[in-house]
Amino acid sequence: MKYLFIPILIFIVNCKPSAKVGITEKTWVLIELNGNPISNDSSSQKIPQIVFRSAENKFNGNTGCNSMAGTYELKEGNRILLTGIISTKMACMNNMELESQFLNALEQADNYTLTAGTLVLNKARMSPLARFKRI
């Protein structure tokens, strides 16, 4: 019995939860912004999405019009900070308002929740800023 207990104890001690593992290296497609559903009709526009890369704490994605990138920091308690956000500057006929709101939501986000393949960026305890699904 004592030989079985030691491997189980080692396993439990080494299973440290990491928030970084949960959201990184996955493509997150925007499905809701400021409480409004996003139509992802890829035939008429680029799909707004984001990918968090753990190697250098950088993210990249698309705003629905332009490519974007920046850095992020994950902190204790599901807190997140996105900084240095840059984007290309192509003019898009239908997506400039979406792009502006999306970039603003990323700049404002200070925490996130992750449940069942859905990532939600929030500011304090206010309504969700942006909701994504994993693809």
N, C-alpha and C positions, 0 to 999 in steps of 0.2 A: 504494500500500500504506500509506503513512504517513497518508493521509487517512482510511482505514478504521480505523486504530489509534486515533486521537484520539477518535472518538465511542464506541468500545468502552470505552476507558479512562474517559471521563466517565461512562458508564453504570455501570461497575463501582464507581467511587468514590461515586456517588450512591445505590447500592443498599445502604443500611445496614439490617441486620436490626433490627426493633423488636419486642420481646416484647409491647408494648402492642397492636400491631395484631392479634396472634394471638388474644387472648382477649376483646377488647372488642367491643361492639356486636353481640354474638351471644347467643342464649338457650341456656343450658346446663341440661339436665334431669338431675337426680340419678338415677343408676342403681345406685349402690353406696355404702353408708355403713358405715365400720368393717369392711369385708370382707363385709358382708351385702348381697345384691341387694335393690333397692327395686322393689316392684311399683307401677307407675304406672297404676293403674286409675282413670282420670279420672271415671268414673261415680260413684264413692263418695267421692272426695276431690280436693283440689286437688293439682296436680303440683308437687313440690318442684323449684324452679329458681332460677337466678341469672343476672343480666345485669350486666356491668361496663360502665359508661358512661365513656368516655375524657375527655369535656369537663371534668368537674369531679372526676375520680377517685372517683366514687361508684358503688355497686352497689345493686341492688334485686332483689327476687324474692319467692318464696313458700316457706314452710317445710313445706308440705303441709297447713297449717292457717291460719297467719297470714301477712300480708305482712311483709316485712323490708326493711331498708335499712342502709346504712353507707358508710364510705369505705374505699378501698384504696390501696395504694402498691405499684407494681412496681419491683423493684430489680434490679441486675445479677445475673446467674447464676440467672435464673428464681426469684428470691425474691419473696415476696408478703407483705404485711401487711394484714390486714383489721381495722379498728377502728371504734369508735362504732356497733356493731351494735345496732339497735333493731328491735322488732317490735310488731305489734298484739297484743292479749291476749284473743282469742276462745278460748273453751273448745271443744275438739273431742274428740269421744268416742274416736276411734281413733288420733289422730295426735300426742298430746302427747309421747310418748316419742321418736318420730321427730324431732319439732321440737327437743326438748331436745338430742338427739345431733347433729343437723344444725348448730344454732347453736354448740354446743361445738366441732365440727370446724372451723367457719369461724374461730372465735377462736384455735384452736391452730395452724392452717396457717401455715407459714413458707416454703414453696416449692411449685412446681407443675411438672408436666410436661404437654406438649401434643403429642399424636401422633394423626394420622388421625381428626380430629374428636372426640377424647376429651381432656377436661381432667381432670387428677388433682391434688387438693390433698393435700400431704404435710406431715408434721412431721419435720424432720431426715431421717434415713435409715430411719425406722420404716415400717411398712406404710402404704399409702395411707389417708388419713382419709375422703376422698370422691372418687367418680368420677362424671363427668358426660359426657353425649353432647350434641353440638350439634344443635339442630333448626332 
